[in-house]
Amino acid sequence: MNETEGTVLRLDGAHAWVQAAGPEPACGSCAQQGNCRTAGMGGILDEAGGKPRKPMLLRLPNTIHARPGDAVVVLAADGMVFRAVWRAYGMPLFLALGGALLAAALADNELLVLAGMLLGLLGGFLLMHLQGLDSARSEPILSMRFKQSSVISVKDRSTC
């Protein structure tokens, strides 16, 4: 599970606006810890120049009933980001290429190949729409939980 810390800024109905610290250098459990910059090349260049990470403003379902000012941890379930990217980009591209290859195998006409590619792309977008990438109907990619307090209580030793 990938996570980053944040603070709830305001509430918007059943959602909370969270200011997250921004992408971490690594998730902490990966073999590439300290080398991974999955958020883009900006992380490497910003660190070299001494710039801090840019905070992100996220609108998340407020399933934990957080209030403004609460410290939270923003979570991205393992594989959820990849599945969302596959549905939004990979599947339409894969079907567009498949449509073009099928049309090329059936006919030796560039216009038919183009039409096959466009039909495949349209089919990919239609399938994506039917699978329900609408945020109101699908599982959220990001969620949040309250940040655990690091305060440790120590017993009074004056009575010993």
ABEGO torsion letter per residue (X at the ends): XBBBBBBBABBBEABBBBBBAEBBABAGABAABGABBAAEAAAAAAAAAGBBBBBBBBBBBBAAGBBBGBBBBBBBBBGAAAAAAAAAAAAAAAAAAAAAAAAAAABBBAAAAAAAAAAAAAAAAAAAAAAGABAAABBBABBBBBBBBABBBBBBAAAX
